[in-house]
Amino acid sequence: MRLVTGADMKRLDSWAIEEYGIPSLLLMENAGAAVAKKAEELCQDVRARQILILIGKGNNGGDALVCARHLHEAGTDIRMFLCFAPELFAEDALKNWQLAEKLGIRWNLLGDENSYYLLKMCLNQSTLVIDGIFGTGFQGSPDRSIARAIQTINESACPVLAIDVPSGLNATTGKVEGVCIEAQYTVTLAWAKRGLVMYPGRRYTGELVVAPISLPKQALGLLETEENYLEKEYIKGLLPKRDYEGHKNSFGHALVIAGSVGMTGAALLAGKAVLRAGAGMVTACLPCSLADNFDVALPEVITCPVEETRNRTISFSAWPEIEQQLPQKKAVIFGPGLTAQPSIKELLGKLLENILVPLVIDADGLNVLALDPGALKAAKAPIILTPHPGEMGRLLGISTSEVQENRIEAALKAAAQFNAIIVLKGAATIIATPEGRVFINSTGNPALATAGTGDVLAGTIGGLLAQGLKPLAATQVGVYCHGLAGDIVAADKGMRGAIASDILEALPQALKTLEDADRFGEVG
């Protein structure tokens, strides 16, 4: 699903009107009609229903007025509540207000105590509320009067359908600075707005429907950045069919460089995730004193014990042993549980200079990279970095809060600066590419907010790379399926108390949901 910001939408609207010659009233008519259609679907027998509509003074209010007219003509009992006096309406909204008034649609102006009392009374009798107060241009927090109206709506039991964005939500950032409509449904116009799929905005959006309003797709060519929302159908198209005649070598062999004393579990999670993602084989390089126990814990992984330091971390002297493991590997995962010892920094530098297959850098790999990000300039192969916000902050030399304040901007900056695919983990994980493309993930929940799930993600991406997926496709599928595994675990066990191993074991089920049913039709 293509995403745009609030500023993008204003630019695209203006282009369609001024350059393409589409009348603004036509766009408004199409928008209001689309919202009315969704309202009719929700209410079914519209003639037996009462719908309450909140009207703003701008284009969003104009869309709401068109919607009111369509529903009124269909026989619905409509009650409009104006949040501003009609003389304050923008030009197109005013024209639609005049049409609505001629039709005799009942309305009230919110202002005094009686009007808010009437609002509550009408809410008790309404089947649906349509929110048409603020649109994509809104920033900040609503004034006291409108905040009171929004609070009244939120406190009622009546479901809400928001037009374009829930009022009070920043369409670009997803931030809410005051109160915001808590919608059960949002009909967003032309293209989905970024703020609807970012947190906290996603919590206020409800079911999201994108309604075309006749804006030409060519308009998207005006935008410098391409932003997308990762959804199931798109991800399904990236996952290759499983070859019934395939064998372990045809499904790829990945190398995991991970682990130290007390952190062998990170290597185990990453290594097992490679296999759970569908790769045929995985070899794990870890400190030699930890190899025997690792063999027992994870017999499916080939263990390569390498020279270690006195602290039982991988030594730089282990490079010749690691280099011997590189041939025939399709991907390398570096970092989980390695520690940030100087030897790890030196090893990463050596790896970057010599590796010819995609490299996933996670955890301590990112921590040592932050000490010398310029080392990435030596890379000959595609690089995928998977930082959480703290690691991202260290890479960019900014605070974690600065990263969280501008997650997309931080991911894009890192992708361009490091010439790498960036996976900025967190609620609505972000993927950014050096070319300026952005992908926001649609799966995942707080079940993933536990130690070790990042190791699982790194291994999942590595396992998909080993199977031959291109770096961006492997990253997209890996992030989506990792989040989906979290959703599966949450549905089964709840979001509280889930552990990384639960996510790991749910990965095959997550991948199965992406497989076409007919691929298994000949079995059994």
LINUR-V179709 format. One record per helix or strand of 2 or more residues. SS is the DSSP state (a for helix, b for strand). FROM is the first residue (numbers start at 1). LEN is the number of residues. If there is no record, write none. Layout:
[[SS	FROM	LEN] [SS	FROM	LEN]]
This chain:
[[b	2	3] [a	6	13] [a	24	20] [a	46	3] [b	50	6] [a	59	15] [b	77	6] [a	86	3] [a	91	12] [b	106	4] [a	113	13] [b	128	5] [a	144	12] [b	160	4] [b	185	5] [b	192	2] [a	194	4] [a	201	5] [b	207	5] [a	217	6] [b	226	5] [a	232	7] [b	253	5] [a	264	13] [b	281	7] [a	288	10] [b	302	5] [a	316	11] [b	331	4] [a	342	13] [b	358	4] [a	364	6] [a	373	6] [b	383	3] [a	389	8] [a	400	6] [a	407	12] [b	421	4] [b	430	3] [b	437	5] [a	446	3] [a	453	14] [a	471	23] [a	500	13] [a	517	4]]
